[in-house]
């Protein structure tokens, strides 16, 4: 993983959520770039075209045509992204869903809407290798 500034990729289909995430990452956290990608069949190719290996993928769970679980499967199928952390972003935070996300291979989950005061610390913890399940 990157020891400097984290390389973050966000996959989301809601424009308002993208706006908020960009604001938090670029203005609050002071990171120069947030890569925003689309949920498409060529998702892994989109990531490879960035020219960097992301440290953290932030995947919305409720997307079309491919949800976050399917995108996770695509990423885990490519050894280039074995060390990348994959975090689910979800508005549905039932105990059952959290269990499904854990057993499905996610490295953590963060509840939506984002808590702007907590999010930067969550990313720092993820970068240190901690599994973060912030669903409260």
C-alpha positions as CSV (number, residue, x, y, z in Angstrom):
1,X,0.0,0.0,0.0
2,X,1.0,3.5,-0.6
3,X,2.9,5.0,2.4
4,X,2.1,8.6,1.2
5,X,-1.3,9.9,0.2
6,X,-3.8,7.1,-0.3
7,X,-5.0,6.4,-3.9
8,X,-8.8,6.2,-3.7
9,X,-11.2,4.9,-6.3
10,X,-14.9,5.5,-5.8
11,X,-17.6,3.7,-7.8
12,X,-21.0,5.3,-7.4
13,X,-24.0,6.0,-9.7
14,X,-25.6,8.8,-7.7
15,X,-24.3,12.3,-8.7
16,X,-25.1,13.8,-5.3
17,X,-23.1,11.1,-3.5
18,X,-20.2,11.7,-5.9
19,X,-20.3,15.4,-5.2
20,X,-20.2,14.8,-1.4
21,X,-17.3,12.3,-1.6
22,X,-15.2,14.6,-3.9
23,X,-15.8,17.4,-1.4
24,X,-14.7,15.3,1.6
25,X,-11.7,13.8,-0.1
26,X,-10.4,16.9,-1.9
27,X,-11.4,19.7,0.5
28,X,-11.6,18.1,3.9
29,X,-8.9,15.5,3.6
30,X,-6.7,17.6,1.2
31,X,-6.0,14.7,-1.2
32,X,-5.4,15.8,-4.8
33,X,-7.4,13.2,-6.6
34,X,-10.4,11.0,-6.2
35,X,-10.8,8.6,-9.1
36,X,-14.5,8.2,-9.8
37,X,-15.4,5.2,-12.0
38,X,-18.5,3.7,-13.5
39,X,-20.2,0.4,-12.8
40,X,-19.6,-1.3,-16.2
41,X,-18.6,-4.7,-17.6
42,X,-15.1,-3.2,-18.3
43,X,-14.6,-2.0,-14.7
44,X,-11.3,-3.7,-14.2
45,X,-10.0,-2.3,-17.5
46,X,-11.1,1.2,-16.3
47,X,-9.0,0.7,-13.1
48,X,-6.0,-0.5,-15.1
49,X,-6.2,2.6,-17.4
50,X,-5.6,4.8,-14.3
51,X,-2.0,3.8,-14.4
52,X,-1.9,3.3,-10.6
53,X,-2.9,0.5,-8.3
54,X,-5.4,2.0,-5.9
55,X,-5.0,1.5,-2.1
56,X,-8.7,1.7,-1.4
57,X,-11.8,1.0,-3.5
58,X,-15.0,2.5,-2.1
59,X,-17.9,0.6,-3.7
60,X,-21.5,1.6,-3.5
61,X,-23.5,-1.6,-2.9
62,X,-26.7,-0.5,-4.6
63,X,-25.7,0.2,-8.2
64,X,-26.7,-0.8,-11.7
65,X,-25.8,-2.6,-13.9
66,X,-23.2,-4.1,-11.5
67,X,-23.6,-3.8,-7.8
68,X,-20.7,-3.5,-5.3
69,X,-20.6,-7.2,-4.7
70,X,-20.2,-8.0,-8.4
71,X,-17.4,-5.3,-8.7
72,X,-15.7,-6.9,-5.7
73,X,-15.7,-10.2,-7.5
74,X,-14.2,-8.6,-10.6
75,X,-11.4,-7.0,-8.5
76,X,-10.6,-10.2,-6.5
77,X,-10.4,-12.0,-9.9
78,X,-7.3,-9.9,-10.8
79,X,-4.1,-10.5,-8.8
80,X,-3.0,-6.9,-9.5
81,X,-5.5,-5.7,-6.9
82,X,-4.8,-8.3,-4.2
83,X,-3.4,-5.8,-1.8
84,X,-6.0,-3.1,-2.4
85,X,-8.6,-2.7,0.3
86,X,-12.3,-2.9,-0.8
87,X,-14.8,-1.1,1.3
88,X,-18.6,-1.2,0.9
89,X,-20.6,2.0,1.1
90,X,-24.2,1.3,2.0
91,X,-27.3,3.0,3.3
92,X,-28.6,-0.4,4.4
93,X,-26.8,-1.3,7.6
94,X,-28.7,-4.2,9.0
95,X,-26.8,-6.9,11.0
96,X,-27.7,-9.4,8.2
97,X,-26.2,-7.2,5.5
98,X,-23.1,-6.5,7.4
99,X,-22.6,-10.3,7.9
100,X,-23.1,-10.8,4.1
101,X,-20.5,-8.1,3.3
102,X,-18.0,-9.7,5.7
103,X,-18.5,-13.2,4.4
104,X,-18.5,-11.8,0.8
105,X,-14.9,-10.6,1.2
106,X,-15.2,-6.9,1.8
107,X,-12.4,-5.4,4.0
108,X,-14.9,-3.1,5.7
109,X,-18.1,-1.1,5.3
110,X,-19.0,2.6,5.8
111,X,-22.6,3.7,6.3
112,X,-24.1,6.3,4.0
113,X,-24.7,9.2,4.3
114,X,-21.0,9.8,5.0
115,X,-20.1,11.3,8.4
116,X,-17.7,14.0,7.2
117,X,-16.1,14.3,10.7
118,X,-15.3,10.6,10.9
119,X,-14.5,9.6,7.3
120,X,-10.9,10.9,7.2
121,X,-10.0,8.8,10.3
122,X,-11.7,5.8,8.8
123,X,-9.6,6.0,5.7
124,X,-6.4,6.4,7.9
125,X,-7.3,3.3,9.8
126,X,-8.0,1.4,6.6
127,X,-4.6,2.5,5.3
128,X,-3.0,1.1,8.4
129,X,-4.5,-2.3,7.6
130,X,-7.5,-2.2,10.0
131,X,-10.8,-3.6,8.9
132,X,-13.3,-0.9,9.5
133,X,-17.0,-1.7,9.9
134,X,-18.5,1.8,10.6
135,X,-22.2,1.1,10.2
136,X,-23.6,3.0,13.2
